[in-house]
Amino acid sequence: MYIDSHCHLNLDRMAEIGGVSAVLERARQAGIGGMITICCRVSNEFPEILNIARVHDTLWCSIGTHPHDAGDPAEKAVSLQTLIDLARSDPKIVGIGETGLDYYYDHSPREDQQDSFRKHIRACLATGLPLIVHARDADTDLVRILREEGAGTDLKGVMHCFSSSRALGEAALALGFYISFSGIVTFKKSEDLRNFARDVPLDRILLETDAPFLAPEPHRGRINEPALMIHTARCMADIKSISEEEMATLSTKNFFTLFNRAKIYKNNDNDAL
């Protein structure tokens, strides 16, 4: 069993490939045993995302504001206490984010991104939930803020869809974070990323799709979905010189270690795996 640690099941592009139920069935057939559907806007996206997670036993969700939306007045109005209270409101909420810094697009002012990132870190510390980090072209500020806010704490989290510099990856590992690999690692141009992946400890690796974005080879260019994560898993197993079965076992164990609120229920009863 694999777990897709990061996807966006609420987006319209999922409807183009049959909707959530069809996507989940194809994922099940491919050996994907569960997934987190990720929140990017607390103000108007979170209720739908939570509802998707609630009605499917093998789904969980997060709560957070993407750095692209950090400058939006409605997202800025979400106070730290509100974020904490919402994060505690349902056991299906297993992480906080995605949050972070994106200086490549700069869709929101950098000051707003940094303020939002700090708010999310503080919510993680208050709830014990892991941080889900988006990072692009902001390595120095991102590491500085993680160190400033997390020093002497039990802050934990994951660098989602990692494709940044080795220096950022090593700094994140030193802080105790996990590294999540997406379909990007399968791209022909991603040799540097594959070289870094070879050096990431097996007990710090997660897998994800970031669906509907970033479909792996040999499906690059189509709408991505959790079922396609098997190609990323095969690539990572090859990089680490282990079997696909070992990659499934290790990455799933890592997932439940980090997202320790997550449980899978059979037949809607309380027999959790």
C-alpha positions, 0 to 999 in steps of 0.5 A: 500500500502507498499513501499519496501525501499531497493532492488536490481532489477538490479542483475542477480538473478532477471532475474532468477525469470522472470526479472523486469517486472514480479517482479513488477507485483507480487509485485503489486498483493501483495500490494507493491506500490513502491520500491527503487532499490539501487546503490552499484557502481557509476562507472559501475552500476548507469546508469542501475539502473537509467534507470530501475527507469526511465521506471517504474512509481512506482520505484525510485533509489539511487546513492552510493558506497557500503562499500565493493567497497569503495577501488575500484579505479574507485569508489574512483575516483568518487569525492564529486562534481561528486556524488552531480551533479549526485544525482541532475541530475534526480528526480528519484534519491531519496537517497544517498547510500548504504554507510557505514562501514562493518568491518565483511567482510573488503572487502575494507580497513577500511580507504577507507570505512570511507573516502567514508562514509564521502563523501556520508554524505557530498553529502547528506548535499549538496543535502538534500537527505537522507543517506542509511546506511549499518552497520556491526560490525563497530558500534563505528566508524559509530556513531562517523563519523555520529556525526562528519559530521552531528553535527548541520546539517539537516542530515537525513537517514535510517539504512538499513536492521537493524540487529545490536546492540540495542546500535547502533539502539538507537544512530541512533534514537537519531540522527533522523534516521529511522530504516528499517527492512528486512526479518531478523526480521522474522528469528527464531534466531532474538528474540533480533532484535524483542525485539528492534523493539518493542521499535522503535517508529512507526514513525521511521519504514521502511520496505524493502526486500534487494532483492534478498537477505534475503527472509523472513520466510516461504520462507527463502533460495529462491531468495527474491523479493519485493512481499515477503515483506508482510511477514516482514510486518505481522511480524512487525505488530504483534510485534507492536500489530497493524493491517497490514493495520496500518503497511502499512499506517504508514510505507508508510507515513514514507517512503514519509516523509524521501524520500520526493523527491519520487512521484508515477505517474499514467498513466505517467501523473503528477497526483502524489499520 
